[in-house]
Amino acid sequence: MTKAPERRWSIRARVLTGMLLLVGLALVTAGTASFAVQRLELSERLDESLSRSVKEFKVLTETGVDPQTTKSFTHAEDLLYIAMQRTLPSPKQGMLALVGDKVRWTAPDIVGTRLENDPEFTAWAFQVQDSNRIRIGTIKTEVTTYRAVVIPVSLPADHERGSFVLAYDYSAEAVANDRNFMIYIAVGAPVMLVAALAAWLIVGRMLEPIRKLQTTAQQISETDVSQRIEVSGNDEFADLTVTVNEMLDRLDGALSSQRQLLDDVGHELRTPVTIINGHLELMDPHDPQDVQQSRDIAMDELNRMSVLINDLVTLAKSNRTDFLQTEPVQVGKLLDDILDKARGLGQRQWRIDYRAEATVRLDPMRLTQAMLQLCANAVKFSEDESRIALGNEILRDAHGETTLRWWVSDAGTGIRSDDLDRIFERFGRGQNSARSSGSGLGLAIVQAIAETHGGRVWVSSEPDQGSTFYIDLPLATGSKEA
């Protein structure tokens, strides 16, 4: 027996882990993308603000007038002073006015970002001023990181150069963006926990049929497969449960058939074997008459055993899915063929009562076998030249269901009422039946053939009034009448 590998992870744990990894990856991807987009938008917003300040400063340089002279600016120091007066920095923005190699003007005291207190930044601003061109850049110092613009000022009438410096505290601006990301993480973690709990419960409920299947499989033994799994829902697991229950039904039927076969073999084959063995032990090998008599008895019992074994094999096969080989059949023509074969069973007045003209899907070989068995029984329990009638007919009930009925009717000895049910049992015989006549399995085979077609077999009979055996087969929707 193959040993199952050691289980390290349950399906529930694997599904939950996979789901958490997927949700976590989705949250991290979405959070990272959102963080990157917000950082990009922050940089674009700061650059736009700085670019707007550059344009405003250019307008002031080209069109502005010195309030003291009411004329155009002639000194860079005066232009920078007016520019700083007209500029209102944002909460995280600072500004400076550089003239020569000194910081000439600083932002009002209410401005929180003090650029003049960061030597690294002022050194960078003086360095950029020497390039004599507008420069926007990111500067990282020990204090913080800035996004800044340096606007050089050079007036024709003033030999000193100056610069107007605006800078945002980029790190401080980014704190709000980072705070949003931290809120995202703080909300995402509980969401993942809630999702994990919900998934644990949902997956557990989804796997309930599997656990029931495992429990049922553990309760099944080699001799008992009566346990079934309760079907709940209408999903794939419900379909799996139905399939497993159908498999258990087939296994139960196969085991029952196996037990019945063993019981039948042990019960019925023991008698002929005992008879043969007893006669062979008592036979006088020197007496030709005794040898001939023992031989005849042995051959008769062996022939009966052969019939019995064939019938037992047929019954054993009736539980297999390939027992029937159905095909579209013209039932009227099939009835004629059965009648032709039945004539060789005995000298009787064979006739057809009624013939249905329809095409029905069934197994013609098995149905012929069942009808001929009923014909053989009719011959066995009727007199020579008595009437035996065959027929088939399509019936419809009040609910619109259609049934194909076959029958064999005889004028024989009939069956007692208390024997009507027992005759369909294996080795069941009526009061008018002889032990040595047949295997006792004929009607059981007929019943098996009818049931595998989804139908049934029954009999109507009275003692000394003859019997009529019926085989009722339900018709599929696709059956056609001629």
Stockholm file with secondary structure:
# STOCKHOLM 1.0

chainA/1-482         MTKAPERRWSIRARVLTGMLLLVGLALVTAGTASFAVQRLELSERLDESLSRSVKEFKVLTETGVDPQTTKSFTHAEDLLYIAMQRTLPSPKQGMLALVGDKVRWTAPDIVGTRLENDPEFTAWAFQVQDSNRIRIGTIKTEVTTYRAVVIPVSLPADHERGSFVLAYDYSAEAVANDRNFMIYIAVGAPVMLVAALAAWLIVGRMLEPIRKLQTTAQQISETDVSQRIEVSGNDEFADLTVTVNEMLDRLDGALSSQRQLLDDVGHELRTPVTIINGHLELMDPHDPQDVQQSRDIAMDELNRMSVLINDLVTLAKSNRTDFLQTEPVQVGKLLDDILDKARGLGQRQWRIDYRAEATVRLDPMRLTQAMLQLCANAVKFSEDESRIALGNEILRDAHGETTLRWWVSDAGTGIRSDDLDRIFERFGRGQNSARSSGSGLGLAIVQAIAETHGGRVWVSSEPDQGSTFYIDLPLATGSKEA
#=GR chainA/1-482 SS CCCCCCCCSCHHHHHHHHHHHHHHHHHHHHHHHHHHHHHHHHHHHHHHHHHHHHHHHHHHHHHCEETTTTEECCCHHHHHHHHHHHCCCCTTEEEEEEETTEEEEECCTTCSCCGGGCHHHHHHHHHHHTTTSCEEEEEECSSCEEEEEEEEECCTTCCSCEEEEEEEEHHHHHHHHHHHHHHHHHHHHHHHHHHHHHHHHHHHHHTHHHHHHHHHHHHCCSSCCCCCCCCCSSSHHHHHHHHHHHHHHHHHHHHHHHHHHHHHHHHHSHHHHHHHHHHHHHCCTTCHHHHHHHHHHHHHHHHHHHHHHHHHHHHHHTTSTTSCCCEEEEHHHHHHHHHHHHGGGCSCEEEEEECCCEEEEECHHHHHHHHHHHHHHHHHTSCTTCEEEEEEEEEECTTSCEEEEEEEEECSSCCCGGGTTGGGSTTCCCTTCCTTSSCSCHHHHHHHHHHHTTCEEEEEECTTSCEEEEEEEECCTTCEEC
#=GC SS_cons         CCCCCCCCSCHHHHHHHHHHHHHHHHHHHHHHHHHHHHHHHHHHHHHHHHHHHHHHHHHHHHHCEETTTTEECCCHHHHHHHHHHHCCCCTTEEEEEEETTEEEEECCTTCSCCGGGCHHHHHHHHHHHTTTSCEEEEEECSSCEEEEEEEEECCTTCCSCEEEEEEEEHHHHHHHHHHHHHHHHHHHHHHHHHHHHHHHHHHHHHTHHHHHHHHHHHHCCSSCCCCCCCCCSSSHHHHHHHHHHHHHHHHHHHHHHHHHHHHHHHHHSHHHHHHHHHHHHHCCTTCHHHHHHHHHHHHHHHHHHHHHHHHHHHHHHTTSTTSCCCEEEEHHHHHHHHHHHHGGGCSCEEEEEECCCEEEEECHHHHHHHHHHHHHHHHHTSCTTCEEEEEEEEEECTTSCEEEEEEEEECSSCCCGGGTTGGGSTTCCCTTCCTTSSCSCHHHHHHHHHHHTTCEEEEEECTTSCEEEEEEEECCTTCEEC
//
